[in-house]
Amino acid sequence: MPLHSSQELLRDTEDYSDFELYLRPTYDFIQALLAQREKVVVLEPSSLKTEIKAVIKAMLREYEAS
């Protein structure tokens, strides 16, 4: 199921698939990526990758603190 209407499949292998999307990442889109858990890795843009990493690190800090 596509995450966005601009989604295009670039590569499909036995182990992974690469997709390309053209959009401005919104809060809802970032939540949709995070909902995919470990099944999704953001490669680019680096700003989105950094934002996703920051959210995951903040979540981990919350779990380590409890």
N, CA, C, O and CB atoms as a CASP TS submission, in Angstrom:
PFRMAT TS
TARGET T0000
AUTHOR 0000-0000-0000
METHOD Language model
MODEL 1
PARENT N/A
ATOM      1  N   MET     1       0.847  -1.174   0.000  1.00  0.00           N
ATOM      2  CA  MET     1       0.000   0.000   0.000  1.00  0.00           C
ATOM      3  C   MET     1       0.901   1.248   0.000  1.00  0.00           C
ATOM      4  O   MET     1       1.711   1.417   0.911  1.00  0.00           O
ATOM      5  CB  MET     1      -0.968  -0.008   1.232  1.00  0.00           C
ATOM      6  N   PRO     2       0.770   2.103  -0.991  1.00  0.00           N
ATOM      7  CA  PRO     2       1.632   3.290  -1.080  1.00  0.00           C
ATOM      8  C   PRO     2       1.435   4.248   0.096  1.00  0.00           C
ATOM      9  O   PRO     2       0.327   4.407   0.608  1.00  0.00           O
ATOM     10  CB  PRO     2       1.364   4.025  -2.384  1.00  0.00           C
ATOM     11  N   LEU     3       2.524   4.877   0.508  1.00  0.00           N
ATOM     12  CA  LEU     3       2.464   5.896   1.549  1.00  0.00           C
ATOM     13  C   LEU     3       2.082   7.258   0.973  1.00  0.00           C
ATOM     14  O   LEU     3       1.628   8.144   1.698  1.00  0.00           O
ATOM     15  CB  LEU     3       3.805   5.991   2.270  1.00  0.00           C
ATOM     16  N   HIS     4       2.270   7.414  -0.345  1.00  0.00           N
ATOM     17  CA  HIS     4       1.993   8.695  -0.991  1.00  0.00           C
ATOM     18  C   HIS     4       1.743   8.435  -2.476  1.00  0.00           C
ATOM     19  O   HIS     4       2.246   7.466  -3.045  1.00  0.00           O
ATOM     20  CB  HIS     4       3.177   9.709  -0.783  1.00  0.00           C
ATOM     21  N   SER     5       0.963   9.314  -3.085  1.00  0.00           N
ATOM     22  CA  SER     5       0.610   9.128  -4.496  1.00  0.00           C
ATOM     23  C   SER     5       1.814   9.226  -5.439  1.00  0.00           C
ATOM     24  O   SER     5       1.762   8.717  -6.558  1.00  0.00           O
ATOM     25  CB  SER     5      -0.425  10.153  -4.898  1.00  0.00           C
ATOM     26  N   SER     6       2.893   9.874  -5.000  1.00  0.00           N
ATOM     27  CA  SER     6       4.082  10.007  -5.843  1.00  0.00           C
ATOM     28  C   SER     6       5.013   8.802  -5.740  1.00  0.00           C
ATOM     29  O   SER     6       6.034   8.755  -6.427  1.00  0.00           O
ATOM     30  CB  SER     6       4.838  11.264  -5.471  1.00  0.00           C
ATOM     31  N   GLN     7       4.688   7.849  -4.911  1.00  0.00           N
ATOM     32  CA  GLN     7       5.565   6.705  -4.655  1.00  0.00           C
ATOM     33  C   GLN     7       5.829   5.888  -5.910  1.00  0.00           C
ATOM     34  O   GLN     7       4.903   5.477  -6.609  1.00  0.00           O
ATOM     35  CB  GLN     7       4.963   5.815  -3.589  1.00  0.00           C
ATOM     36  N   GLU     8       7.110   5.662  -6.183  1.00  0.00           N
ATOM     37  CA  GLU     8       7.528   4.837  -7.322  1.00  0.00           C
ATOM     38  C   GLU     8       8.489   3.767  -6.836  1.00  0.00           C
ATOM     39  O   GLU     8       9.364   4.037  -6.014  1.00  0.00           O
ATOM     40  CB  GLU     8       8.192   5.704  -8.434  1.00  0.00           C
ATOM     41  N   LEU     9       8.328   2.572  -7.334  1.00  0.00           N
ATOM     42  CA  LEU     9       9.224   1.476  -7.016  1.00  0.00           C
ATOM     43  C   LEU     9      10.466   1.592  -7.888  1.00  0.00           C
ATOM     44  O   LEU     9      10.369   1.609  -9.115  1.00  0.00           O
ATOM     45  CB  LEU     9       8.526   0.106  -7.218  1.00  0.00           C
ATOM     46  N   LEU    10      11.642   1.672  -7.252  1.00  0.00           N
ATOM     47  CA  LEU    10      12.900   1.772  -7.986  1.00  0.00           C
ATOM     48  C   LEU    10      13.589   0.422  -8.127  1.00  0.00           C
ATOM     49  O   LEU    10      14.153   0.105  -9.174  1.00  0.00           O
ATOM     50  CB  LEU    10      13.829   2.750  -7.295  1.00  0.00           C
ATOM     51  N   ARG    11      13.535  -0.369  -7.058  1.00  0.00           N
ATOM     52  CA  ARG    11      14.217  -1.661  -7.050  1.00  0.00           C
ATOM     53  C   ARG    11      13.435  -2.603  -6.153  1.00  0.00           C
ATOM     54  O   ARG    11      12.982  -2.219  -5.074  1.00  0.00           O
ATOM     55  CB  ARG    11      15.697  -1.526  -6.567  1.00  0.00           C
ATOM     56  N   ASP    12      13.281  -3.830  -6.605  1.00  0.00           N
ATOM     57  CA  ASP    12      12.559  -4.834  -5.825  1.00  0.00           C
ATOM     58  C   ASP    12      13.375  -6.124  -5.845  1.00  0.00           C
ATOM     59  O   ASP    12      13.525  -6.762  -6.887  1.00  0.00           O
ATOM     60  CB  ASP    12      11.108  -5.070  -6.391  1.00  0.00           C
ATOM     61  N   THR    13      13.896  -6.495  -4.689  1.00  0.00           N
ATOM     62  CA  THR    13      14.693  -7.712  -4.576  1.00  0.00           C
ATOM     63  C   THR    13      14.021  -8.653  -3.586  1.00  0.00           C
ATOM     64  O   THR    13      12.973  -8.339  -3.023  1.00  0.00           O
ATOM     65  CB  THR    13      16.149  -7.390  -4.133  1.00  0.00           C
ATOM     66  N   GLU    14      14.634  -9.800  -3.386  1.00  0.00           N
ATOM     67  CA  GLU    14      14.125 -10.753  -2.409  1.00  0.00           C
ATOM     68  C   GLU    14      14.192 -10.198  -0.992  1.00  0.00           C
ATOM     69  O   GLU    14      13.355 -10.523  -0.150  1.00  0.00           O
ATOM     70  CB  GLU    14      14.903 -12.054  -2.492  1.00  0.00           C
ATOM     71  N   ASP    15      15.199  -9.354  -0.731  1.00  0.00           N
ATOM     72  CA  ASP    15      15.459  -8.858   0.615  1.00  0.00           C
ATOM     73  C   ASP    15      14.885  -7.479   0.922  1.00  0.00           C
ATOM     74  O   ASP    15      14.583  -7.166   2.074  1.00  0.00           O
ATOM     75  CB  ASP    15      16.910  -8.826   0.837  1.00  0.00           C
ATOM     76  N   TYR    16      14.737  -6.659  -0.113  1.00  0.00           N
ATOM     77  CA  TYR    16      14.266  -5.293   0.131  1.00  0.00           C
ATOM     78  C   TYR    16      13.692  -4.689  -1.145  1.00  0.00           C
ATOM     79  O   TYR    16      13.864  -5.210  -2.247  1.00  0.00           O
ATOM     80  CB  TYR    16      15.410  -4.412   0.667  1.00  0.00           C
ATOM     81  N   SER    17      13.005  -3.571  -0.947  1.00  0.00           N
ATOM     82  CA  SER    17      12.488  -2.770  -2.067  1.00  0.00           C
ATOM     83  C   SER    17      12.877  -1.325  -1.822  1.00  0.00           C
ATOM     84  O   SER    17      12.826  -0.853  -0.687  1.00  0.00           O
ATOM     85  CB  SER    17      10.928  -2.916  -2.218  1.00  0.00           C
ATOM     86  N   ASP    18      13.263  -0.621  -2.869  1.00  0.00           N
ATOM     87  CA  ASP    18      13.577   0.803  -2.795  1.00  0.00           C
ATOM     88  C   ASP    18      12.460   1.586  -3.473  1.00  0.00           C
ATOM     89  O   ASP    18      12.051   1.279  -4.593  1.00  0.00           O
ATOM     90  CB  ASP    18      14.955   1.112  -3.456  1.00  0.00           C
ATOM     91  N   PHE    19      11.978   2.605  -2.764  1.00  0.00           N
ATOM     92  CA  PHE    19      10.940   3.472  -3.295  1.00  0.00           C
ATOM     93  C   PHE    19      11.432   4.905  -3.299  1.00  0.00           C
ATOM     94  O   PHE    19      12.283   5.293  -2.497  1.00  0.00           O
ATOM     95  CB  PHE    19       9.642   3.343  -2.479  1.00  0.00           C
ATOM     96  N   GLU    20      10.883   5.680  -4.212  1.00  0.00           N
ATOM     97  CA  GLU    20      11.164   7.108  -4.282  1.00  0.00           C
ATOM     98  C   GLU    20       9.845   7.842  -4.174  1.00  0.00           C
ATOM     99  O   GLU    20       8.854   7.461  -4.796  1.00  0.00           O
ATOM    100  CB  GLU    20      11.916   7.487  -5.600  1.00  0.00           C
ATOM    101  N   LEU    21       9.843   8.910  -3.368  1.00  0.00           N
ATOM    102  CA  LEU    21       8.643   9.717  -3.183  1.00  0.00           C
ATOM    103  C   LEU    21       9.017  11.184  -3.317  1.00  0.00           C
ATOM    104  O   LEU    21      10.100  11.592  -2.896  1.00  0.00           O
ATOM    105  CB  LEU    21       7.980   9.436  -1.804  1.00  0.00           C
ATOM    106  N   TYR    22       8.140  11.967  -3.893  1.00  0.00           N
ATOM    107  CA  TYR    22       8.321  13.415  -4.001  1.00  0.00           C
ATOM    108  C   TYR    22       7.239  14.088  -3.184  1.00  0.00           C
ATOM    109  O   TYR    22       6.069  14.098  -3.568  1.00  0.00           O
ATOM    110  CB  TYR    22       8.278  13.892  -5.488  1.00  0.00           C
ATOM    111  N   LEU    23       7.647  14.664  -2.027  1.00  0.00           N
ATOM    112  CA  LEU    23       6.682  15.320  -1.151  1.00  0.00           C
ATOM    113  C   LEU    23       7.411  16.170  -0.128  1.00  0.00           C
ATOM    114  O   LEU    23       8.627  16.077   0.039  1.00  0.00           O
ATOM    115  CB  LEU    23       5.781  14.285  -0.449  1.00  0.00           C
ATOM    116  N   ARG    24       6.651  16.983   0.537  1.00  0.00           N
ATOM    117  CA  ARG    24       7.161  17.737   1.668  1.00  0.00           C
ATOM    118  C   ARG    24       6.750  16.952   2.907  1.00  0.00           C
ATOM    119  O   ARG    24       5.557  16.822   3.178  1.00  0.00           O
ATOM    120  CB  ARG    24       6.612  19.229   1.693  1.00  0.00           C
ATOM    121  N   PRO    25       7.710  16.425   3.665  1.00  0.00           N
ATOM    122  CA  PRO    25       7.350  15.578   4.805  1.00  0.00           C
ATOM    123  C   PRO    25       6.559  16.335   5.865  1.00  0.00           C
ATOM    124  O   PRO    25       7.047  17.305   6.444  1.00  0.00           O
ATOM    125  CB  PRO    25       8.599  14.990   5.429  1.00  0.00           C
ATOM    126  N   THR    26       5.358  15.892   6.107  1.00  0.00           N
ATOM    127  CA  THR    26       4.501  16.475   7.128  1.00  0.00           C
ATOM    128  C   THR    26       4.543  15.595   8.382  1.00  0.00           C
ATOM    129  O   THR    26       5.083  14.489   8.361  1.00  0.00           O
ATOM    130  CB  THR    26       3.042  16.631   6.604  1.00  0.00           C
ATOM    131  N   TYR    27       3.972  16.098   9.453  1.00  0.00           N
ATOM    132  CA  TYR    27       3.875  15.324  10.688  1.00  0.00           C
ATOM    133  C   TYR    27       3.169  13.997  10.422  1.00  0.00           C
ATOM    134  O   TYR    27       3.621  12.953  10.893  1.00  0.00           O
ATOM    135  CB  TYR    27       3.127  16.125  11.777  1.00  0.00           C
ATOM    136  N   ASP    28       2.061  14.023   9.670  1.00  0.00           N
ATOM    137  CA  ASP    28       1.306  12.804   9.378  1.00  0.00           C
ATOM    138  C   ASP    28       2.132  11.805   8.560  1.00  0.00           C
ATOM    139  O   ASP    28       2.055  10.600   8.799  1.00  0.00           O
ATOM    140  CB  ASP    28       0.020  13.153   8.627  1.00  0.00           C
ATOM    141  N   PHE    29       2.910  12.290   7.612  1.00  0.00           N
ATOM    142  CA  PHE    29       3.746  11.397   6.820  1.00  0.00           C
ATOM    143  C   PHE    29       4.827  10.758   7.684  1.00  0.00           C
ATOM    144  O   PHE    29       5.101   9.564   7.558  1.00  0.00           O
ATOM    145  CB  PHE    29       4.382  12.154   5.652  1.00  0.00           C
ATOM    146  N   ILE    30       5.436  11.542   8.556  1.00  0.00           N
ATOM    147  CA  ILE    30       6.460  11.006   9.456  1.00  0.00           C
ATOM    148  C   ILE    30       5.847   9.950  10.371  1.00  0.00           C
ATOM    149  O   ILE    30       6.471   8.923  10.638  1.00  0.00           O
ATOM    150  CB  ILE    30       7.104  12.140  10.294  1.00  0.00           C
ATOM    151  N   GLN    31       4.638  10.194  10.850  1.00  0.00           N
ATOM    152  CA  GLN    31       3.946   9.206  11.686  1.00  0.00           C
ATOM    153  C   GLN    31       3.689   7.928  10.882  1.00  0.00           C
ATOM    154  O   GLN    31       3.807   6.827  11.421  1.00  0.00           O
ATOM    155  CB  GLN    31       2.606   9.786  12.227  1.00  0.00           C
ATOM    156  N   ALA    32       3.347   8.061   9.623  1.00  0.00           N
ATOM    157  CA  ALA    32       3.114   6.887   8.771  1.00  0.00           C
ATOM    158  C   ALA    32       4.402   6.085   8.591  1.00  0.00           C
ATOM    159  O   ALA    32       4.373   4.854   8.581  1.00  0.00           O
ATOM    160  CB  ALA    32       2.560   7.318   7.394  1.00  0.00           C
ATOM    161  N   LEU    33       5.526   6.777   8.449  1.00  0.00           N
ATOM    162  CA  LEU    33       6.811   6.075   8.367  1.00  0.00           C
ATOM    163  C   LEU    33       7.119   5.347   9.662  1.00  0.00           C
ATOM    164  O   LEU    33       7.515   4.181   9.648  1.00  0.00           O
ATOM    165  CB  LEU    33       7.939   7.055   8.039  1.00  0.00           C
ATOM    166  N   LEU    34       6.937   6.038  10.787  1.00  0.00           N
ATOM    167  CA  LEU    34       7.224   5.430  12.086  1.00  0.00           C
ATOM    168  C   LEU    34       6.295   4.247  12.370  1.00  0.00           C
ATOM    169  O   LEU    34       6.678   3.314  13.076  1.00  0.00           O
ATOM    170  CB  LEU    34       7.094   6.476  13.198  1.00  0.00           C
ATOM    171  N   ALA    35       5.093   4.281  11.829  1.00  0.00           N
ATOM    172  CA  ALA    35       4.148   3.178  12.025  1.00  0.00           C
ATOM    173  C   ALA    35       4.640   1.897  11.357  1.00  0.00           C
ATOM    174  O   ALA    35       4.207   0.802  11.715  1.00  0.00           O
ATOM    175  CB  ALA    35       2.770   3.555  11.475  1.00  0.00           C
ATOM    176  N   GLN    36       5.539   2.033  10.393  1.00  0.00           N
ATOM    177  CA  GLN    36       6.095   0.859   9.707  1.00  0.00           C
ATOM    178  C   GLN    36       7.209   0.201  10.521  1.00  0.00           C
ATOM    179  O   GLN    36       7.724  -0.854  10.150  1.00  0.00           O
ATOM    180  CB  GLN    36       6.629   1.258   8.328  1.00  0.00           C
ATOM    181  N   ARG    37       7.571   0.835  11.632  1.00  0.00           N
ATOM    182  CA  ARG    37       8.574   0.323  12.562  1.00  0.00           C
ATOM    183  C   ARG    37       9.884  -0.015  11.862  1.00  0.00           C
ATOM    184  O   ARG    37      10.408   0.799  11.102  1.00  0.00           O
ATOM    185  CB  ARG    37       8.043  -0.905  13.277  1.00  0.00           C
ATOM    186  N   GLU    38      10.409  -1.192  12.108  1.00  0.00           N
ATOM    187  CA  GLU    38      11.723  -1.562  11.565  1.00  0.00           C
ATOM    188  C   GLU    38      11.684  -1.976  10.105  1.00  0.00           C
ATOM    189  O   GLU    38      12.717  -2.325   9.535  1.00  0.00           O
ATOM    190  CB  GLU    38      12.307  -2.679  12.371  1.00  0.00           C
ATOM    191  N   LYS    39      10.515  -1.943   9.495  1.00  0.00           N
ATOM    192  CA  LYS    39      10.386  -2.342   8.085  1.00  0.00           C
ATOM    193  C   LYS    39      10.803  -1.243   7.113  1.00  0.00           C
ATOM    194  O   LYS    39      10.939  -1.497   5.916  1.00  0.00           O
ATOM    195  CB  LYS    39       8.959  -2.748   7.796  1.00  0.00           C
ATOM    196  N   VAL    40      11.007  -0.018   7.616  1.00  0.00           N
ATOM    197  CA  VAL    40      11.320   1.121   6.754  1.00  0.00           C
ATOM    198  C   VAL    40      12.617   1.775   7.208  1.00  0.00           C
ATOM    199  O   VAL    40      12.847   1.973   8.401  1.00  0.00           O
ATOM    200  CB  VAL    40      10.167   2.147   6.760  1.00  0.00           C
ATOM    201  N   VAL    41      13.451   2.105   6.244  1.00  0.00           N
ATOM    202  CA  VAL    41      14.666   2.878   6.510  1.00  0.00           C
ATOM    203  C   VAL    41      14.651   4.074   5.571  1.00  0.00           C
ATOM    204  O   VAL    41      14.579   3.917   4.352  1.00  0.00           O
ATOM    205  CB  VAL    41      15.973   2.007   6.315  1.00  0.00           C
ATOM    206  N   VAL    42      14.719   5.258   6.138  1.00  0.00           N
ATOM    207  CA  VAL    42      14.783   6.482   5.332  1.00  0.00           C
ATOM    208  C   VAL    42      16.229   6.687   4.914  1.00  0.00           C
ATOM    209  O   VAL    42      17.121   6.737   5.760  1.00  0.00           O
ATOM    210  CB  VAL    42      14.239   7.730   6.125  1.00  0.00           C
ATOM    211  N   LEU    43      16.464   6.805   3.620  1.00  0.00           N
ATOM    212  CA  LEU    43      17.813   7.013   3.101  1.00  0.00           C
ATOM    213  C   LEU    43      18.096   8.485   2.817  1.00  0.00           C
ATOM    214  O   LEU    43      19.198   8.972   3.073  1.00  0.00           O
ATOM    215  CB  LEU    43      18.016   6.198   1.836  1.00  0.00           C
ATOM    216  N   GLU    44      17.115   9.178   2.297  1.00  0.00           N
ATOM    217  CA  GLU    44      17.237  10.596   1.955  1.00  0.00           C
ATOM    218  C   GLU    44      15.875  11.246   2.052  1.00  0.00           C
ATOM    219  O   GLU    44      14.869  10.543   1.961  1.00  0.00           O
ATOM    220  CB  GLU    44      17.833  10.785   0.536  1.00  0.00           C
ATOM    221  N   PRO    45      15.794  12.510   2.227  1.00  0.00           N
ATOM    222  CA  PRO    45      16.873  13.477   2.466  1.00  0.00           C
ATOM    223  C   PRO    45      17.437  13.311   3.875  1.00  0.00           C
ATOM    224  O   PRO    45      16.782  12.768   4.765  1.00  0.00           O
ATOM    225  CB  PRO    45      16.363  14.923   2.263  1.00  0.00           C
ATOM    226  N   SER    46      18.644  13.781   4.053  1.00  0.00           N
ATOM    227  CA  SER    46      19.311  13.623   5.348  1.00  0.00           C
ATOM    228  C   SER    46      18.547  14.329   6.464  1.00  0.00           C
ATOM    229  O   SER    46      18.580  13.886   7.612  1.00  0.00           O
ATOM    230  CB  SER    46      20.740  14.162   5.276  1.00  0.00           C
ATOM    231  N   SER    47      17.861  15.418   6.139  1.00  0.00           N
ATOM    232  CA  SER    47      17.090  16.135   7.166  1.00  0.00           C
ATOM    233  C   SER    47      15.947  15.262   7.704  1.00  0.00           C
ATOM    234  O   SER    47      15.674  15.279   8.904  1.00  0.00           O
ATOM    235  CB  SER    47      16.523  17.455   6.588  1.00  0.00           C
ATOM    236  N   LEU    48      15.287  14.512   6.838  1.00  0.00           N
ATOM    237  CA  LEU    48      14.213  13.618   7.278  1.00  0.00           C
ATOM    238  C   LEU    48      14.798  12.442   8.054  1.00  0.00           C
ATOM    239  O   LEU    48      14.243  12.023   9.070  1.00  0.00           O
ATOM    240  CB  LEU    48      13.389  13.111   6.069  1.00  0.00           C
ATOM    241  N   LYS    49      15.908  11.917   7.576  1.00  0.00           N
ATOM    242  CA  LYS    49      16.575  10.820   8.269  1.00  0.00           C
ATOM    243  C   LYS    49      16.960  11.254   9.686  1.00  0.00           C
ATOM    244  O   LYS    49      16.770  10.501  10.641  1.00  0.00           O
ATOM    245  CB  LYS    49      17.827  10.358   7.481  1.00  0.00           C
ATOM    246  N   THR    50      17.498  12.463   9.820  1.00  0.00           N
ATOM    247  CA  THR    50      17.885  13.005  11.122  1.00  0.00           C
ATOM    248  C   THR    50      16.675  13.163  12.027  1.00  0.00           C
ATOM    249  O   THR    50      16.747  12.859  13.218  1.00  0.00           O
ATOM    250  CB  THR    50      18.593  14.351  10.954  1.00  0.00           C
ATOM    251  N   GLU    51      15.569  13.632  11.479  1.00  0.00           N
ATOM    252  CA  GLU    51      14.352  13.812  12.267  1.00  0.00           C
ATOM    253  C   GLU    51      13.801  12.475  12.761  1.00  0.00           C
ATOM    254  O   GLU    51      13.396  12.358  13.918  1.00  0.00           O
ATOM    255  CB  GLU    51      13.292  14.540  11.442  1.00  0.00           C
ATOM    256  N   ILE    52      13.785  11.483  11.899  1.00  0.00           N
ATOM    257  CA  ILE    52      13.311  10.152  12.279  1.00  0.00           C
ATOM    258  C   ILE    52      14.210   9.584  13.380  1.00  0.00           C
ATOM    259  O   ILE    52      13.714   9.032  14.362  1.00  0.00           O
ATOM    260  CB  ILE    52      13.284   9.201  11.045  1.00  0.00           C
ATOM    261  N   LYS    53      15.532   9.718  13.218  1.00  0.00           N
ATOM    262  CA  LYS    53      16.465   9.228  14.230  1.00  0.00           C
ATOM    263  C   LYS    53      16.232   9.921  15.572  1.00  0.00           C
ATOM    264  O   LYS    53      16.296   9.273  16.617  1.00  0.00           O
ATOM    265  CB  LYS    53      17.912   9.441  13.769  1.00  0.00           C
ATOM    266  N   ALA    54      15.966  11.213  15.560  1.00  0.00           N
ATOM    267  CA  ALA    54      15.734  11.961  16.795  1.00  0.00           C
ATOM    268  C   ALA    54      14.488  11.447  17.515  1.00  0.00           C
ATOM    269  O   ALA    54      14.487  11.312  18.739  1.00  0.00           O
ATOM    270  CB  ALA    54      15.593  13.463  16.496  1.00  0.00           C
ATOM    271  N   VAL    55      13.445  11.164  16.768  1.00  0.00           N
ATOM    272  CA  VAL    55      12.209  10.642  17.373  1.00  0.00           C
ATOM    273  C   VAL    55      12.474   9.276  18.000  1.00  0.00           C
ATOM    274  O   VAL    55      12.049   9.016  19.126  1.00  0.00           O
ATOM    275  CB  VAL    55      11.073  10.539  16.313  1.00  0.00           C
ATOM    276  N   ILE    56      13.166   8.413  17.284  1.00  0.00           N
ATOM    277  CA  ILE    56      13.451   7.067  17.798  1.00  0.00           C
ATOM    278  C   ILE    56      14.335   7.143  19.041  1.00  0.00           C
ATOM    279  O   ILE    56      14.104   6.413  20.006  1.00  0.00           O
ATOM    280  CB  ILE    56      14.132   6.204  16.713  1.00  0.00           C
ATOM    281  N   LYS    57      15.334   8.008  19.031  1.00  0.00           N
ATOM    282  CA  LYS    57      16.206   8.164  20.198  1.00  0.00           C
ATOM    283  C   LYS    57      15.427   8.675  21.407  1.00  0.00           C
ATOM    284  O   LYS    57      15.646   8.216  22.528  1.00  0.00           O
ATOM    285  CB  LYS    57      17.360   9.120  19.877  1.00  0.00           C
ATOM    286  N   ALA    58      14.516   9.626  21.180  1.00  0.00           N
ATOM    287  CA  ALA    58      13.693  10.147  22.278  1.00  0.00           C
ATOM    288  C   ALA    58      12.798   9.046  22.850  1.00  0.00           C
ATOM    289  O   ALA    58      12.613   8.954  24.063  1.00  0.00           O
ATOM    290  CB  ALA    58      12.831  11.337  21.794  1.00  0.00           C
ATOM    291  N   MET    59      12.249   8.219  21.974  1.00  0.00           N
ATOM    292  CA  MET    59      11.420   7.099  22.439  1.00  0.00           C
ATOM    293  C   MET    59      12.254   6.130  23.278  1.00  0.00           C
ATOM    294  O   MET    59      11.800   5.663  24.323  1.00  0.00           O
ATOM    295  CB  MET    59      10.783   6.356  21.238  1.00  0.00           C
ATOM    296  N   LEU    60      13.465   5.828  22.823  1.00  0.00           N
ATOM    297  CA  LEU    60      14.322   4.907  23.539  1.00  0.00           C
ATOM    298  C   LEU    60      14.679   5.464  24.923  1.00  0.00           C
ATOM    299  O   LEU    60      14.697   4.720  25.904  1.00  0.00           O
ATOM    300  CB  LEU    60      15.592   4.625  22.728  1.00  0.00           C
ATOM    301  N   ARG    61      14.959   6.761  25.002  1.00  0.00           N
ATOM    302  CA  ARG    61      15.262   7.377  26.310  1.00  0.00           C
ATOM    303  C   ARG    61      14.104   7.194  27.273  1.00  0.00           C
ATOM    304  O   ARG    61      14.320   6.929  28.456  1.00  0.00           O
ATOM    305  CB  ARG    61      15.575   8.878  26.149  1.00  0.00           C
ATOM    306  N   GLU    62      12.877   7.331  26.787  1.00  0.00           N
ATOM    307  CA  GLU    62      11.702   7.153  27.641  1.00  0.00           C
ATOM    308  C   GLU    62      11.617   5.723  28.173  1.00  0.00           C
ATOM    309  O   GLU    62      11.275   5.517  29.337  1.00  0.00           O
ATOM    310  CB  GLU    62      10.424   7.502  26.868  1.00  0.00           C
ATOM    311  N   TYR    63      11.921   4.749  27.342  1.00  0.00           N
ATOM    312  CA  TYR    63      11.856   3.360  27.771  1.00  0.00           C
ATOM    313  C   TYR    63      13.008   3.000  28.700  1.00  0.00           C
ATOM    314  O   TYR    63      12.840   2.202  29.623  1.00  0.00           O
ATOM    315  CB  TYR    63      11.858   2.443  26.566  1.00  0.00           C
ATOM    316  N   GLU    64      14.168   3.581  28.462  1.00  0.00           N
ATOM    317  CA  GLU    64      15.309   3.304  29.334  1.00  0.00           C
ATOM    318  C   GLU    64      15.132   3.928  30.709  1.00  0.00           C
ATOM    319  O   GLU    64      15.660   3.420  31.697  1.00  0.00           O
ATOM    320  CB  GLU    64      16.592   3.814  28.701  1.00  0.00           C
ATOM    321  N   ALA    65      14.388   5.028  30.775  1.00  0.00           N
ATOM    322  CA  ALA    65      14.164   5.726  32.036  1.00  0.00           C
ATOM    323  C   ALA    65      13.142   5.010  32.914  1.00  0.00           C
ATOM    324  O   ALA    65      13.119   5.213  34.128  1.00  0.00           O
ATOM    325  CB  ALA    65      13.706   7.145  31.769  1.00  0.00           C
ATOM    326  N   SER    66      12.307   4.185  32.317  1.00  0.00           N
ATOM    327  CA  SER    66      11.255   3.538  33.128  1.00  0.00           C
ATOM    328  C   SER    66      11.635   2.146  33.583  1.00  0.00           C
ATOM    329  O   SER    66      10.853   1.485  34.268  1.00  0.00           O
ATOM    330  CB  SER    66       9.965   3.464  32.346  1.00  0.00           C
TER
END
